[in-house]
């Protein structure tokens, strides 16, 4: 029965006007950040400098962790000679800490750096892809 009912014809007076300039303006507004990066405009340069600054700050913070973690051990052994002569399973404590346990510590710091650096890059990419408001 639904096929027997006449369908209403579209009203010829109701048109939609499409202007190419408006469509291009909407499209370019969302991609403006990518253009700024590609053309190295001041805005793109500021975005890249922000990423580089964040990566540098991360590297410096983790460098301080390594220096504090490994650099203070020799100072400890100079300040407390008894700790330097302490043995664990027949191995002197300085050899154990600096020769054996330092490598897992450095691998852990390296893994943390990679994870956090990738997070910085993902945040940067999300900032670039985010449409302007």
N, C-alpha and C positions, 0 to 999 in steps of 0.2 A: 503494500500500500504506500509505502514511502516513495516508491518510484513513480506513483501516479501524481504526487504533489508537484506542482511546478516549482522549480528552483528560482530564487530571485536573481535577476541579472545584476551584475555589478553596476553601480551608479557611475555613469560616464563623467559626472562633474566632480567626483571625489578622486583626485589625483594626488600622487605624492611627488613632490618636486625633489629631485636629487641633484645636488650641486657638487661637482667633483672637488672643488676647493675645500669644502667642509669635510668631505671624506678624507682627503689628503691631510688636512690639519689634525683630524682625530688620530689618524694612523701615525703621523710623525710625532705627536705629543707623547705617545707611549714608547716610541723608539728613540727619543731624543738623547737619552743617556748613552745608548750604544753609539750614536753618531758622535757625541762628545768624546767618547773614548777613541773611536776610530780616527777622528780628525784632530785629536790631541788639542782640543779647546781648553781654555782655563778650567772649565768645570770637569772635564775628563781628567786633566792633569791633577786636579785636587783629589778626585776619587782615587786615582792610582797612588798618589802620595799618601793618602790615608791608609791604603792597603799595605804599602811598603812600611809605613810607620808602625802599623799594628804588628807586622811580621818582625820588625826590628825589636820592638818592645818585648815580644814573646821570646826572641832569641836572647836578649839581654837578661831577662828574668831567669830563664833556665840556665844561662851561663853562671849567674850568681848562685844558683842552687848547686851546680857542679863545683864551683870554687869553694863554696861554704862546706859542701859535703866531703870533698876530697882534699881541699887545701888546708883545712884545719886539722886533719889527722896527723901530719908531720909535726905541727905545732903542739898537738896533744902529747906526742911521744917525746918531744924536747922538754915540755913543761912537766911532764910526769914520767920520769924514766922507768918507774915501776911498771907502767902500762906497756912500755916498749919491751920489757923483758918477760912479760906474761906469755905463756904458751898455751895453745889450744890444740890438743891431739898431737903434741910434739912440734907444732909449727908456731913460730913467733907471731904474735898478734899483728905487728906491722906488716909482715909478709902476707898474712891472711887477709887483712883489710885492704891493703893497697895492691896486692898482687892477684888476689882471687875474687874478692867481693866487689871490687871497683868495676869490673866488667859488666855484671848484671845491673849495677846502678846506672852506668852509662847507657846501656841498652834501654833501660826503662825511661831515662830522661829523653833519649832519642825518640822512642816510641810516643812519648807524651808530646814532644815537639811536633812530630808529624801529624798526630791527631788534631792538635790545636791549630796548627798552621792550615790544615785542610778545612777546619771549621771556619777560620778567618776567610779563606778563599770562597767557601760556600756562602758565607754572609755577604761577601762582596758581590758574588754572582747574583744572589737574591736581590740585592740592592739595585743592580743593573737591570734585572728583569722586571722589577716592580714598576707598574705603570704610575706615571706622575698623576698627582691629584690636583 
